[in-house]
Amino acid sequence: MLASVNYMPGNPINGGWTTYLSIGFTSPATLTAGQIYYVVFENVDSAPLSNFISINDLAVLDGVASPRQPTFADSDSGVLYTRSGSWVLDGAYTPVDDLSFGNGVHAGQGYIEAMLAQYGSISGASYLVREHFTPTVTRSVSSASVRVKRVSGSSPLTIKIVGPTGVLATGSVSAANIPIGSALDQYTDSAWAVVTFPTVSLIAGQPYNLVLSAPADTIYTTTPVREGTDSGDAGGVGNPTGFRSQRFLDGDGQRSTNGGSTWSNLYLWSPVDLQFCLR
């Protein structure tokens, strides 16, 4: 054990069921690059079955996902549990965590919620979904991954990057590679759709769109994830910028129902992004 702290969480604040609190170690640990470390939560109450807390994670409820998230190697981020002394990896879960280092760097996964009710539909000329973003750093990109589900039909999903001068890259994913399920059940049957293309350069300060589309005979949906930027010590007292570990701050997940004439954010009250990754 490198560092520990005893903490009494109490009941959720203001009747809410979730709190986001920053907990510091009185004797901080020194961590070495390349080593595996664990943040362990242990209930030391004398009656742990009746006096307990739970730790929120992001979940794939219909089974184990591999990779769990395309931005992390499975060996670098995971949720383990024990009931008998032996630790078990639960591959259906991704931790929600923000580890703050003494030099100001943050590590972890800062998305706090899958906004299931705010999913966007992708079908035909009218129903489109995109991530609208302006990169702060110039990057070279040769692949795109987006988490989607198929509701009906058998036509492919098209993923393209559109820049100020038009379409820069495009690719399609066969419907056979994307599970089919009900639009009313956004909890299950999603998968990572991945396309590769010749390397393109996304220039800092220029606007871009990662656009998802499909023919009218097929319907796909995608669920956005909520950034933790307005959470963490209630987004206020001890952590005014909320979670500062990994999340995408350069854009927003959006939908259109009129073929792209107008766009609106998938969730209006907090920043959200598509579940996507550019490499």
C-alpha positions as CSV (number, residue, x, y, z in Angstrom):
1,M,0.0,0.0,0.0
2,L,1.5,3.3,-1.1
3,A,-1.2,5.7,0.3
4,S,-4.5,5.5,2.1
5,V,-7.2,7.7,3.5
6,N,-10.3,7.0,5.7
7,Y,-13.4,8.7,4.5
8,M,-17.0,9.0,5.7
9,P,-19.1,9.6,2.6
10,G,-22.4,10.2,4.4
11,N,-25.7,10.4,2.5
12,P,-26.0,12.0,-0.9
13,I,-26.1,15.8,-0.8
14,N,-29.5,17.5,-1.4
15,G,-31.4,14.3,-1.9
16,G,-29.3,13.4,-5.0
17,W,-28.2,9.8,-5.5
18,T,-24.7,10.5,-6.7
19,T,-21.9,12.7,-5.4
20,Y,-18.6,13.6,-6.9
21,L,-16.1,14.4,-4.2
22,S,-12.4,15.0,-4.4
23,I,-10.5,13.0,-1.8
24,G,-6.9,13.7,-1.0
25,F,-4.2,11.5,0.5
26,T,-2.4,13.0,3.6
27,S,0.8,11.2,2.4
28,P,0.8,11.2,-1.4
29,A,2.4,8.3,-3.2
30,T,5.1,8.5,-5.8
31,L,4.1,6.5,-8.9
32,T,6.5,5.1,-11.5
33,A,5.7,5.3,-15.2
34,G,4.9,1.9,-16.8
35,Q,3.8,0.3,-13.5
36,I,0.3,-1.0,-12.7
37,Y,-1.4,0.5,-9.7
38,Y,-4.8,0.0,-8.1
39,V,-7.2,2.4,-6.3
40,V,-8.9,0.2,-3.7
41,F,-12.2,1.0,-2.0
42,E,-12.8,-1.0,1.2
43,N,-15.8,-0.8,3.5
44,V,-14.6,-1.0,7.1
45,D,-18.0,-0.7,8.7
46,S,-18.9,-3.4,11.2
47,A,-22.1,-4.1,9.3
48,P,-21.0,-3.7,5.6
49,L,-24.1,-5.4,4.2
50,S,-26.4,-2.8,5.7
51,N,-24.2,0.3,5.7
52,F,-22.4,0.6,2.4
53,I,-21.7,2.8,-0.6
54,S,-21.4,1.9,-4.3
55,I,-18.9,3.2,-6.9
56,N,-20.4,4.3,-10.2
57,D,-18.8,3.0,-13.5
58,L,-19.7,3.1,-17.1
59,A,-21.2,-0.3,-18.1
60,V,-21.8,-2.5,-21.2
61,L,-24.8,-4.2,-19.8
62,D,-25.1,-7.0,-22.3
63,G,-21.7,-8.5,-21.8
64,V,-17.9,-8.0,-21.9
65,A,-16.6,-5.5,-24.4
66,S,-13.1,-6.0,-25.9
67,P,-11.5,-3.5,-26.0
68,R,-13.5,-1.9,-23.2
69,Q,-12.7,1.5,-24.6
70,P,-10.7,2.2,-27.8
71,T,-8.6,5.0,-26.1
72,F,-7.2,2.6,-23.4
73,A,-5.5,-0.7,-23.5
74,D,-7.5,-3.2,-21.5
75,S,-4.5,-3.7,-19.2
76,D,-4.4,0.0,-18.4
77,S,-7.9,0.7,-17.1
78,G,-10.4,-1.7,-15.6
79,V,-12.8,-2.5,-12.7
80,L,-12.0,-5.4,-10.3
81,Y,-13.9,-6.7,-7.4
82,T,-13.5,-9.3,-4.7
83,R,-15.9,-11.2,-2.4
84,S,-13.6,-14.0,-1.3
85,G,-10.1,-12.6,-1.3
86,S,-9.4,-13.2,-5.0
87,W,-9.7,-10.2,-7.4
88,V,-11.9,-10.6,-10.5
89,L,-11.8,-8.3,-13.5
90,D,-15.3,-7.3,-14.6
91,G,-14.9,-6.6,-18.3
92,A,-18.3,-5.0,-18.7
93,Y,-17.2,-1.9,-16.8
94,T,-15.0,1.1,-17.3
95,P,-14.0,3.1,-14.3
96,V,-15.0,6.8,-13.8
97,D,-12.0,8.3,-12.2
98,D,-9.8,11.4,-12.0
99,L,-6.4,10.9,-10.5
100,S,-4.7,14.2,-9.8
101,F,-0.9,14.3,-9.8
102,G,1.3,16.8,-8.0
103,N,2.5,18.3,-11.2
104,G,-1.0,19.2,-12.3
105,V,-1.5,16.3,-14.7
106,H,-4.7,14.3,-14.5
107,A,-5.2,10.7,-15.5
108,G,-8.3,8.5,-15.7
109,Q,-11.6,8.4,-17.5
110,G,-13.7,11.6,-17.1
111,Y,-17.0,10.6,-18.7
112,I,-19.6,10.1,-16.0
113,E,-22.8,9.0,-17.7
114,A,-24.2,7.4,-20.8
115,M,-27.1,9.5,-21.8
116,L,-29.4,6.7,-22.9
117,A,-32.5,8.7,-23.3
118,Q,-30.7,11.3,-25.5
119,Y,-29.7,8.9,-28.3
120,G,-29.5,10.1,-31.9
121,S,-31.1,8.3,-34.9
122,I,-29.2,7.8,-38.1
123,S,-31.3,7.0,-41.2
124,G,-31.8,8.4,-44.7
125,A,-31.2,11.9,-45.9
126,S,-32.9,13.5,-42.8
127,Y,-31.6,11.8,-39.7
128,L,-27.9,12.4,-39.2
129,V,-25.6,12.5,-36.1
130,R,-22.2,14.1,-35.8
131,E,-19.4,15.2,-33.5
132,H,-18.8,18.9,-34.3
133,F,-15.3,19.9,-33.2
134,T,-12.5,22.4,-33.6
135,P,-9.1,20.8,-32.6
136,T,-6.8,22.8,-30.4
137,V,-3.8,20.8,-31.6
138,T,-3.1,19.8,-35.2
139,R,-3.4,16.0,-35.5
140,S,-3.0,13.3,-38.1
141,V,-5.9,10.8,-38.3
142,S,-6.2,7.5,-40.2
143,S,-9.1,5.8,-38.4
144,A,-12.4,6.5,-36.7
145,S,-14.3,4.4,-34.2
146,V,-17.9,5.1,-33.1
147,R,-20.2,3.1,-30.8
148,V,-23.6,2.4,-32.4
149,K,-26.4,0.0,-32.5
150,R,-28.6,-1.2,-35.4
151,V,-32.4,-1.0,-35.0
152,S,-33.5,-2.3,-38.4
153,G,-32.3,-2.9,-42.0
154,S,-29.1,-4.3,-43.5
155,S,-27.4,-1.4,-45.2
156,P,-24.0,-0.2,-44.0
157,L,-23.2,2.7,-41.7
158,T,-21.1,5.5,-43.3
159,I,-18.6,7.4,-41.2
160,K,-16.9,10.5,-42.7
161,I,-14.8,13.4,-41.7
162,V,-15.9,16.7,-43.2
163,G,-13.7,19.8,-43.1
164,P,-14.0,23.4,-44.3
165,T,-13.2,22.2,-47.9
166,G,-15.6,19.2,-47.9
167,V,-15.3,15.5,-47.2
168,L,-11.7,14.6,-46.2
169,A,-12.2,10.9,-45.4
170,T,-14.9,8.3,-45.6
171,G,-15.6,4.7,-44.8
172,S,-18.4,2.2,-44.3
173,V,-19.1,-0.6,-41.8
174,S,-21.2,-3.6,-42.7
175,A,-24.5,-4.0,-40.9
176,A,-23.4,-7.6,-40.1
177,N,-20.8,-6.2,-37.8
178,I,-23.3,-4.2,-35.7
179,P,-25.8,-5.9,-33.4
180,I,-29.5,-5.3,-34.0
181,G,-31.9,-4.4,-31.2
182,S,-34.7,-2.1,-30.1
183,A,-34.4,1.7,-30.2
184,L,-36.3,1.7,-26.9
185,D,-33.5,-0.3,-25.3
186,Q,-30.3,1.7,-25.5
187,Y,-28.8,-0.3,-22.7
188,T,-27.7,-3.3,-24.9
189,D,-26.6,-4.4,-28.4
190,S,-24.2,-1.6,-29.2
191,A,-20.8,-2.2,-30.8
192,W,-17.7,-0.2,-32.0
193,A,-17.9,0.5,-35.7
194,V,-14.4,1.2,-37.0
195,V,-13.2,2.6,-40.4
196,T,-9.7,3.3,-41.7
197,F,-8.7,5.7,-44.4
198,P,-5.6,7.4,-45.8
199,T,-4.1,9.7,-43.3
200,V,-5.6,13.2,-43.1
201,S,-4.4,16.2,-41.1
202,L,-6.9,18.0,-38.8
203,I,-5.6,21.6,-38.4
204,A,-5.8,23.4,-35.1
205,G,-8.4,26.1,-35.1
206,Q,-10.3,24.7,-38.1
207,P,-13.9,23.3,-37.7
208,Y,-14.6,19.6,-38.6
209,N,-17.5,17.2,-38.4
210,L,-17.4,13.4,-37.8
211,V,-20.7,12.6,-39.6
212,L,-22.7,9.3,-39.3
213,S,-25.2,8.4,-42.0
214,A,-27.1,5.4,-43.5
215,P,-29.6,4.7,-46.3
216,A,-33.3,5.2,-45.5
217,D,-33.9,1.4,-45.4
218,T,-31.8,1.1,-42.3
219,I,-31.8,2.7,-38.8
220,Y,-28.8,3.1,-36.5
221,T,-28.7,4.8,-33.1
222,T,-25.9,6.2,-31.0
223,T,-25.8,7.2,-27.3
224,P,-23.8,10.2,-26.2
225,V,-21.7,10.3,-23.0
226,R,-21.7,13.2,-20.6
227,E,-18.5,14.9,-19.8
228,G,-17.7,15.3,-16.1
229,T,-16.7,19.0,-16.7
230,D,-19.7,20.2,-14.6
231,S,-19.2,17.6,-11.8
232,G,-16.6,16.9,-9.2
233,D,-17.2,18.5,-5.8
234,A,-20.6,19.4,-7.3
235,G,-18.6,21.2,-10.0
236,G,-18.0,23.9,-7.5
237,V,-16.1,24.2,-4.2
238,G,-13.0,22.0,-4.4
239,N,-13.0,21.3,-8.1
240,P,-14.7,24.1,-10.2
241,T,-13.7,22.5,-13.5
242,G,-15.1,19.1,-12.6
243,F,-13.4,15.9,-13.8
244,R,-10.2,16.8,-15.6
245,S,-9.1,13.4,-16.7
246,Q,-9.6,12.1,-20.2
247,R,-12.6,13.5,-22.1
248,F,-13.0,15.4,-25.4
249,L,-13.3,19.1,-24.9
250,D,-13.0,20.3,-28.5
251,G,-16.6,19.7,-29.6
252,D,-20.1,18.4,-29.0
253,G,-22.3,15.5,-30.0
254,Q,-25.2,16.7,-32.2
255,R,-28.2,15.5,-34.2
256,S,-30.1,16.8,-37.2
257,T,-33.6,15.8,-38.3
258,N,-33.7,17.8,-41.5
259,G,-30.7,16.6,-43.5
260,G,-28.1,18.9,-41.8
261,S,-29.9,22.2,-42.4
262,T,-29.9,22.7,-38.6
263,W,-28.1,20.9,-35.8
264,S,-28.7,20.7,-32.0
265,N,-26.7,19.2,-29.2
266,L,-27.8,15.7,-28.2
267,Y,-28.2,17.0,-24.6
268,L,-28.8,20.6,-23.9
269,W,-28.0,20.8,-20.2
270,S,-24.4,19.4,-20.0
271,P,-21.6,18.9,-22.5
272,V,-21.9,15.5,-24.2
273,D,-19.9,13.7,-27.0
274,L,-20.5,10.8,-29.2
275,Q,-18.8,7.6,-28.1
276,F,-16.0,8.0,-30.6
277,C,-12.2,7.8,-31.1
278,L,-10.0,9.2,-33.8
279,R,-6.5,7.7,-34.3
